[in-house]
Each structure stands twice: as C-alpha cells, then as structure tokens.
Amino acid sequence: MFHAQTYTGTREENYALVIEQLRALISDEKNVVANLANAAALLNYFLQDINWVGFYIAQENELVLGPFQGLPACVRIPFGKGVCGTAAAEKRTVRVADVHTFPGHIACDAASQSEIVVPMIKDGHVIGVLDIDSPIKNRFDEIDERYLERFVETLVRYLDI
C-alpha cells in the first residue's frame, strides 16, 4: 500500500525515494496497465509544477496513449513527430525548455511550456515513452533527466511488454 510522504531531502534523495516507492508499488504486480497507471500517479503526486504526466505505448511505428494524469491527450503520435515521437525514434531522452521552439511540437495542452520525454527501452526496442509537461518554461533540468531515466529503467524491468 502506498503511504503519502512529504519529500524533505535533497532533490536527489527525494528522487531515490520515489524510485523505491515505484519498486514497492509494481514489484508484485504483472499487469502492465496497472503498473503504468500507478507509475503515472506516483510521479503526479511527487513532481511539482507539472500539468501532464503519462505514458505512450509503442505499436508498430507509432505511440498510442497509455495511462496518464492530466487533461485528455493526443491518442496517436508517429515515431519521429513531436517531442514524444522524436524521443522514440532516436531512443534518447528529449528535454525541451520551451516547447514553442521545438520544430513540429504537438500541442495537446495549450498550457504546456516545457517537456521531458524519456524512452522506455527493453531488449534494444522502444516499448513506449514517459512524457511529462509543465506550464513553466525550462522546468526540467539535468537532475530531473538523470532520475527520470532511472525511474523508467526501474519500471521497464517489471513490465511484461
């Protein structure tokens, strides 16, 4: 069972705690939807100044909307399109300080100003992406990137996709 916590450590310590909470939430559950839903809810609870957090699942050469927290979102994104599709196609984290300067940005929520997308890679294949939007420009930094990549690596170990 999840117990709400006040995160009082350094950002790095707080992220490490969230990763441990993730592991505890998903380690005994095999259902992919349930684990992605809990992962999105956990990040939504933990992260400040965000307006959307969730997952897109890879199906052939596009990403299909998965569990998320936030306003309704774009359902399908082709690989190579927008921030999510770019992260999937290039198999790398894409951190955008101002989404309005990103060529081909797909605006699902007009309030979004910055974004980070972390690809979910299993056995060398992209199985999806973690997408997080913020209504604040330049919301995400190197610490967020490093620990969100660790969060995704932990999650992927438990996913049966």
Stockholm file with secondary structure:
# STOCKHOLM 1.0

chainA/1-161         MFHAQTYTGTREENYALVIEQLRALISDEKNVVANLANAAALLNYFLQDINWVGFYIAQENELVLGPFQGLPACVRIPFGKGVCGTAAAEKRTVRVADVHTFPGHIACDAASQSEIVVPMIKDGHVIGVLDIDSPIKNRFDEIDERYLERFVETLVRYLDI
#=GR chainA/1-161 SS CCCCCCCCSCHHHHHHHHHHHHHHHHTTCCCHHHHHHHHHHHHHHHCSSCSEEEEEEEETTEEEEEEEEESCCCSEEETTSHHHHHHHHHTSCEEESCGGGSTTCCCSSTTCCEEEEEEEEETTEEEEEEEEEESSTTCCCHHHHHHHHHHHHHHHHHCCC
#=GC SS_cons         CCCCCCCCSCHHHHHHHHHHHHHHHHTTCCCHHHHHHHHHHHHHHHCSSCSEEEEEEEETTEEEEEEEEESCCCSEEETTSHHHHHHHHHTSCEEESCGGGSTTCCCSSTTCCEEEEEEEEETTEEEEEEEEEESSTTCCCHHHHHHHHHHHHHHHHHCCC
//
